[in-house]
């Protein structure tokens, strides 16, 4: 029988609505599930956007009942839900939560999961879509995917789909990413594979494309003729609290942040206009940017363009902080970088000669992520020679977090008889102009995955090309005979002096956040 | 209605009374020297009423709406029959806290226009807009000669509440005439229609059930329970259902003296039943679909109910829709 369209769905929504669906979360007893995923799904329900007849199944090794699992999640939801916690709504929502105990390598456990999913379909009266969310440790991805395939769960029932969402980190270098991609590809088609990068779920990250392509005043100036350089900063004022040193020391800032989050921001800033807003059109343009990054090959090129550093003891917000190597679960001899600054060149017509400076670090003075586009100065400014105008180029700042918004720095005449020129800032703040809080990144991304919109997810070639670029730097750091120096900076400062020198050598300086 | 019906305490809540010619200067002074306040505006939002008893509630409504939608707010109370002619204005800042220290504020200008005509209303509105921002007007009065072409041709979004109209048939005719005017290019948002949004969403959820979906053709009746005074909302909902099903189900309307605007919706036919029910004081709606032995229940969030929340909801939806206008002829025929 041909599937009928629900005539009442049409006309109601401005975005594609997801059809009935079961989400299976692998690693369901972990922090991500409690802190982000379940609160995100609960908030989707609170907004009335959850597909009807929705189910979520937690899949993990520990022994639990449905009720026990729901009680644990309720506690997490009370703490983490964006819109607060409503007992009545939770009571109804919790009925869609189930727990399935199994080892990740136990095929029988997956077969039993299949029976549970089939049983849900029977209760629904029709098959539903299935979304497998890999929130387990990355080393578990391979056995989970292999078992999903072996149990035949990688194919949708009837005309329904089965998809997989992979949490970061997606590999730790090109070889592991390719290996993982191969395993994923053996199990799911690329169109059904959603590699999550929660930065792309942030409202301001999504707004970059709107800002660029919906406003005719920016795009004509968005090139090497008018833009001097671009800075992307991701600063954190925390260190390795909460035991995160164990994982972080195996990764470092370059792998943990630059390869994924900051490259995603870079591609949104640097990409050409897509032919349309379909997932592949957008991702085609993004991957072109990654491919066009001028490779940094060998210790000399890396040393000249990339600064890595570890923090030493210092203080942030007046509170003393230990040095990186003294942090909990960090190797005292660690060669991992909690700070990295890069000068990148994109070899395209649009960006010829325009450096993109990226910096990311822990134990910096404040928490902030922003992109600043620094326009070239006019050929001649006949008005004043004040030192106040030393850094007076027009700057467009896109604040990703916190205090999401956009600011434009321009020059104005100071009131008075003299022709004195002063910098002023035109500032747009999301929270001032739009009273409603933006949905959490995971809410948007989960709904997109359920509705089949992969635009905000990384594609295989994007991930692999990013790793290819990053691997050259890692190789120069860890496998060459004369590796570039690991610099130091006191906790609470804006990074090592050498990072400042990186820009100073080009006659520029980091924007003061 | 005469000026004497104006309540002094209501007028006192409108802020600082200011001569109309000095409004711009007074607004400037309002902001000068107060660095703790940030002025923000994304739209011009005007409320036009001819009922002085609504002044206080409209004032509260603007305060609520501005907290979510930074705007230049205009509140216009026109009393065309009042004599002698007189125009008064008040200004105030509508502020909400931001990051603990600062306040984000919208401006509100309120006018009481006694004995004025359509031209006076237009001049007042158009002289006090924040330039380059869209104009949203909630026209609370009947669509009389004051709602004329030179006025509505400048509006981007017209908000109405057809359930408030004393003569809906006549008003729907006036609305359709305005919408079909060559110069009219405004979106219409009818709060009576918005009130049914949660019911429509829930109904869609009801028939997402595969078994029930197969039995859509068996549906025969619509039963809607609504609050007294919300008949238009119920009619719009019924028209929408029939449009979606491309049929004409038998309609039964049940009126209640208290409770939410829409209280229940039941679609029934041979072997299939879909029910959406909202109990008094509940922020949720119960959805139940039964089809033979198969039954499915769900709990969904109910939409907002107050006028302020409905307006705020409408301002969040920037996309227009031709759906509403396509339903008007059918609603009009049911009102005969």
Interface residues (C-beta under 8 A of the other chain):
Chain A: X1 X4 X6 X7 X8 X9 X10 X11 X12 X14 X19 X20 X45 X46 X47 X48 X51 X52 X53 X86 X88 X89 X91 X92 X93 X124 X125 X126 X403 X429 X431 X432 X433 X434 X435 X436
Chain B: X38 X40 X42 X67 X68 X69 X70 X96 X98 X99 X104 X197 X198 X200 X201 X203 X204 X205 X206 X207 X208 X209 X210 X211 X213 X214 X216 X241 X244 X245 X246 X282 X283 X284 X291 X294 X296 X298 X299 X300 X301 X303 X316 X317 X319 X321 X323
